Amino acid sequence: MENMHKEVGANLRKCRIEAKLTQEQVAERAGISVPFYRNIESGNRMMSIETLISLSKVLGVSTDRILLGEIQNSHIENIGVLLRDKPETFIIKVEKIVRSIMDIFLDGEGGKIY
């Protein structure tokens, strides 16, 4: 069980660093104490489901990313988390932008990525 706590803590730390946030910022935004957050990140404590969900929202990643680390398709899941609760008009605009970017990076001959 201790190994699981350490892995979750390491995943959490990686997500926090990628989000360019300090431990203090994450704890404050998640509504938990800084010492408690530090204990989670160091693998000394485990969090409740409510705290896990709060941290995933603060960090803009899926709960799976925190619990399991980077897995296949986690980027797609993370995009879903970022778009959750956004207005449909916003999502439609984002979809158009993504399609435009894909057209730039994919050639017309077999979808080769540049």
Rosetta constraint file for C-alpha pairs under 8 A:
AtomPair CA 1 CA 5 HARMONIC 6.52 0.50
AtomPair CA 2 CA 6 HARMONIC 6.30 0.50
AtomPair CA 2 CA 43 HARMONIC 7.33 0.50
AtomPair CA 2 CA 44 HARMONIC 7.83 0.50
AtomPair CA 3 CA 7 HARMONIC 6.16 0.50
AtomPair CA 4 CA 8 HARMONIC 6.14 0.50
AtomPair CA 5 CA 9 HARMONIC 6.06 0.50
AtomPair CA 5 CA 40 HARMONIC 7.61 0.50
AtomPair CA 5 CA 43 HARMONIC 4.57 0.50
AtomPair CA 5 CA 44 HARMONIC 6.79 0.50
AtomPair CA 5 CA 45 HARMONIC 6.87 0.50
AtomPair CA 5 CA 46 HARMONIC 6.28 0.50
AtomPair CA 6 CA 10 HARMONIC 6.11 0.50
AtomPair CA 6 CA 41 HARMONIC 7.70 0.50
AtomPair CA 6 CA 42 HARMONIC 6.52 0.50
AtomPair CA 6 CA 43 HARMONIC 4.03 0.50
AtomPair CA 6 CA 44 HARMONIC 7.37 0.50
AtomPair CA 7 CA 11 HARMONIC 6.14 0.50
AtomPair CA 7 CA 43 HARMONIC 7.26 0.50
AtomPair CA 7 CA 67 HARMONIC 7.78 0.50
AtomPair CA 7 CA 68 HARMONIC 7.92 0.50
AtomPair CA 8 CA 12 HARMONIC 6.07 0.50
AtomPair CA 8 CA 41 HARMONIC 7.41 0.50
AtomPair CA 8 CA 43 HARMONIC 6.98 0.50
AtomPair CA 8 CA 66 HARMONIC 6.09 0.50
AtomPair CA 8 CA 67 HARMONIC 5.20 0.50
AtomPair CA 8 CA 68 HARMONIC 7.05 0.50
AtomPair CA 8 CA 69 HARMONIC 7.58 0.50
AtomPair CA 9 CA 13 HARMONIC 6.12 0.50
AtomPair CA 9 CA 40 HARMONIC 5.67 0.50
AtomPair CA 9 CA 41 HARMONIC 3.85 0.50
AtomPair CA 9 CA 42 HARMONIC 5.46 0.50
AtomPair CA 9 CA 43 HARMONIC 4.88 0.50
AtomPair CA 10 CA 14 HARMONIC 6.21 0.50
AtomPair CA 10 CA 41 HARMONIC 6.37 0.50
AtomPair CA 10 CA 42 HARMONIC 7.27 0.50
AtomPair CA 10 CA 43 HARMONIC 7.61 0.50
AtomPair CA 11 CA 15 HARMONIC 6.25 0.50
AtomPair CA 11 CA 65 HARMONIC 7.21 0.50
AtomPair CA 11 CA 66 HARMONIC 5.30 0.50
AtomPair CA 11 CA 67 HARMONIC 7.00 0.50
AtomPair CA 11 CA 68 HARMONIC 7.43 0.50
AtomPair CA 11 CA 69 HARMONIC 5.34 0.50
AtomPair CA 12 CA 16 HARMONIC 6.14 0.50
AtomPair CA 12 CA 41 HARMONIC 6.09 0.50
AtomPair CA 12 CA 66 HARMONIC 5.36 0.50
AtomPair CA 13 CA 17 HARMONIC 6.17 0.50
AtomPair CA 13 CA 41 HARMONIC 5.93 0.50
AtomPair CA 14 CA 18 HARMONIC 6.13 0.50
AtomPair CA 15 CA 19 HARMONIC 6.13 0.50
AtomPair CA 15 CA 59 HARMONIC 6.59 0.50
AtomPair CA 15 CA 61 HARMONIC 7.59 0.50
AtomPair CA 15 CA 66 HARMONIC 7.39 0.50
AtomPair CA 16 CA 20 HARMONIC 6.24 0.50
AtomPair CA 16 CA 21 HARMONIC 5.64 0.50
AtomPair CA 16 CA 22 HARMONIC 7.16 0.50
AtomPair CA 16 CA 23 HARMONIC 7.59 0.50
AtomPair CA 16 CA 26 HARMONIC 7.51 0.50
AtomPair CA 16 CA 59 HARMONIC 6.36 0.50
AtomPair CA 17 CA 21 HARMONIC 6.12 0.50
AtomPair CA 17 CA 22 HARMONIC 7.61 0.50
AtomPair CA 19 CA 59 HARMONIC 6.14 0.50
AtomPair CA 19 CA 60 HARMONIC 7.90 0.50
AtomPair CA 21 CA 25 HARMONIC 6.02 0.50
AtomPair CA 21 CA 26 HARMONIC 6.50 0.50
AtomPair CA 22 CA 26 HARMONIC 6.35 0.50
AtomPair CA 23 CA 27 HARMONIC 6.11 0.50
AtomPair CA 23 CA 34 HARMONIC 6.83 0.50
AtomPair CA 23 CA 37 HARMONIC 7.08 0.50
AtomPair CA 23 CA 38 HARMONIC 6.96 0.50
AtomPair CA 24 CA 28 HARMONIC 6.06 0.50
AtomPair CA 24 CA 34 HARMONIC 5.67 0.50
AtomPair CA 25 CA 29 HARMONIC 6.11 0.50
AtomPair CA 26 CA 30 HARMONIC 5.98 0.50
AtomPair CA 26 CA 55 HARMONIC 7.34 0.50
AtomPair CA 26 CA 58 HARMONIC 6.66 0.50
AtomPair CA 26 CA 59 HARMONIC 7.61 0.50
AtomPair CA 27 CA 31 HARMONIC 6.01 0.50
AtomPair CA 27 CA 32 HARMONIC 5.09 0.50
AtomPair CA 27 CA 33 HARMONIC 5.84 0.50
AtomPair CA 27 CA 34 HARMONIC 5.35 0.50
AtomPair CA 27 CA 37 HARMONIC 5.89 0.50
AtomPair CA 28 CA 32 HARMONIC 6.19 0.50
AtomPair CA 28 CA 33 HARMONIC 7.03 0.50
AtomPair CA 28 CA 34 HARMONIC 7.37 0.50
AtomPair CA 29 CA 58 HARMONIC 6.44 0.50
AtomPair CA 30 CA 51 HARMONIC 7.27 0.50
AtomPair CA 30 CA 54 HARMONIC 5.42 0.50
AtomPair CA 30 CA 55 HARMONIC 5.72 0.50
AtomPair CA 30 CA 58 HARMONIC 6.36 0.50
AtomPair CA 32 CA 36 HARMONIC 6.84 0.50
AtomPair CA 32 CA 37 HARMONIC 6.85 0.50
AtomPair CA 32 CA 51 HARMONIC 7.98 0.50
AtomPair CA 33 CA 37 HARMONIC 6.29 0.50
AtomPair CA 34 CA 38 HARMONIC 6.10 0.50
AtomPair CA 35 CA 39 HARMONIC 6.20 0.50
AtomPair CA 36 CA 40 HARMONIC 6.34 0.50
AtomPair CA 36 CA 45 HARMONIC 7.73 0.50
AtomPair CA 37 CA 41 HARMONIC 6.18 0.50
AtomPair CA 38 CA 42 HARMONIC 6.01 0.50
AtomPair CA 39 CA 43 HARMONIC 6.14 0.50
AtomPair CA 39 CA 44 HARMONIC 5.06 0.50
AtomPair CA 39 CA 45 HARMONIC 5.36 0.50
AtomPair CA 40 CA 44 HARMONIC 5.92 0.50
AtomPair CA 40 CA 45 HARMONIC 4.76 0.50
AtomPair CA 40 CA 46 HARMONIC 5.66 0.50
AtomPair CA 40 CA 47 HARMONIC 6.79 0.50
AtomPair CA 47 CA 51 HARMONIC 5.91 0.50
AtomPair CA 47 CA 52 HARMONIC 6.35 0.50
AtomPair CA 48 CA 52 HARMONIC 6.23 0.50
AtomPair CA 49 CA 53 HARMONIC 6.17 0.50
AtomPair CA 50 CA 54 HARMONIC 6.20 0.50
AtomPair CA 51 CA 55 HARMONIC 6.04 0.50
AtomPair CA 52 CA 56 HARMONIC 6.16 0.50
AtomPair CA 52 CA 63 HARMONIC 6.60 0.50
AtomPair CA 52 CA 66 HARMONIC 8.00 0.50
AtomPair CA 53 CA 57 HARMONIC 6.33 0.50
AtomPair CA 53 CA 63 HARMONIC 6.42 0.50
AtomPair CA 54 CA 58 HARMONIC 6.27 0.50
AtomPair CA 55 CA 59 HARMONIC 6.03 0.50
AtomPair CA 56 CA 60 HARMONIC 5.70 0.50
AtomPair CA 56 CA 61 HARMONIC 5.11 0.50
AtomPair CA 56 CA 62 HARMONIC 5.66 0.50
AtomPair CA 56 CA 63 HARMONIC 5.56 0.50
AtomPair CA 56 CA 66 HARMONIC 7.28 0.50
AtomPair CA 57 CA 61 HARMONIC 6.65 0.50
AtomPair CA 57 CA 62 HARMONIC 7.85 0.50
AtomPair CA 57 CA 81 HARMONIC 7.71 0.50
AtomPair CA 60 CA 78 HARMONIC 6.86 0.50
AtomPair CA 60 CA 81 HARMONIC 6.49 0.50
AtomPair CA 60 CA 82 HARMONIC 5.96 0.50
AtomPair CA 61 CA 65 HARMONIC 6.39 0.50
AtomPair CA 61 CA 66 HARMONIC 7.55 0.50
AtomPair CA 61 CA 77 HARMONIC 7.80 0.50
AtomPair CA 61 CA 78 HARMONIC 4.95 0.50
AtomPair CA 61 CA 81 HARMONIC 6.28 0.50
AtomPair CA 61 CA 82 HARMONIC 7.54 0.50
AtomPair CA 62 CA 66 HARMONIC 6.89 0.50
AtomPair CA 62 CA 74 HARMONIC 7.72 0.50
AtomPair CA 62 CA 77 HARMONIC 6.47 0.50
AtomPair CA 62 CA 78 HARMONIC 5.60 0.50
AtomPair CA 62 CA 81 HARMONIC 6.20 0.50
AtomPair CA 63 CA 67 HARMONIC 6.21 0.50
AtomPair CA 64 CA 68 HARMONIC 5.43 0.50
AtomPair CA 64 CA 69 HARMONIC 7.01 0.50
AtomPair CA 65 CA 69 HARMONIC 4.61 0.50
AtomPair CA 65 CA 70 HARMONIC 5.63 0.50
AtomPair CA 65 CA 71 HARMONIC 7.29 0.50
AtomPair CA 65 CA 74 HARMONIC 6.75 0.50
AtomPair CA 70 CA 74 HARMONIC 6.16 0.50
AtomPair CA 73 CA 77 HARMONIC 6.40 0.50
AtomPair CA 74 CA 78 HARMONIC 5.98 0.50
AtomPair CA 75 CA 79 HARMONIC 6.26 0.50
AtomPair CA 76 CA 80 HARMONIC 6.45 0.50
AtomPair CA 77 CA 81 HARMONIC 6.37 0.50
AtomPair CA 78 CA 82 HARMONIC 6.23 0.50
AtomPair CA 79 CA 83 HARMONIC 6.21 0.50
AtomPair CA 80 CA 84 HARMONIC 5.99 0.50
AtomPair CA 83 CA 91 HARMONIC 6.83 0.50
AtomPair CA 86 CA 90 HARMONIC 6.53 0.50
AtomPair CA 86 CA 91 HARMONIC 6.80 0.50
AtomPair CA 87 CA 91 HARMONIC 6.53 0.50
AtomPair CA 88 CA 92 HARMONIC 6.17 0.50
AtomPair CA 89 CA 93 HARMONIC 6.37 0.50
AtomPair CA 90 CA 94 HARMONIC 6.28 0.50
AtomPair CA 91 CA 95 HARMONIC 6.11 0.50
AtomPair CA 92 CA 96 HARMONIC 6.35 0.50
AtomPair CA 93 CA 97 HARMONIC 6.35 0.50
AtomPair CA 94 CA 98 HARMONIC 6.19 0.50
AtomPair CA 95 CA 99 HARMONIC 6.19 0.50
AtomPair CA 96 CA 100 HARMONIC 6.22 0.50
AtomPair CA 97 CA 101 HARMONIC 6.24 0.50
AtomPair CA 98 CA 102 HARMONIC 6.11 0.50
AtomPair CA 99 CA 103 HARMONIC 6.23 0.50
AtomPair CA 100 CA 104 HARMONIC 6.48 0.50
AtomPair CA 101 CA 105 HARMONIC 6.42 0.50
AtomPair CA 102 CA 106 HARMONIC 5.79 0.50
AtomPair CA 103 CA 107 HARMONIC 7.13 0.50
AtomPair CA 105 CA 113 HARMONIC 5.75 0.50
AtomPair CA 105 CA 114 HARMONIC 5.61 0.50
AtomPair CA 106 CA 111 HARMONIC 5.13 0.50
AtomPair CA 106 CA 112 HARMONIC 5.52 0.50
AtomPair CA 106 CA 113 HARMONIC 4.91 0.50
AtomPair CA 106 CA 114 HARMONIC 6.52 0.50
AtomPair CA 107 CA 111 HARMONIC 5.42 0.50
AtomPair CA 107 CA 112 HARMONIC 5.64 0.50
AtomPair CA 107 CA 113 HARMONIC 6.86 0.50
AtomPair CA 107 CA 114 HARMONIC 7.62 0.50
AtomPair CA 108 CA 112 HARMONIC 7.80 0.50
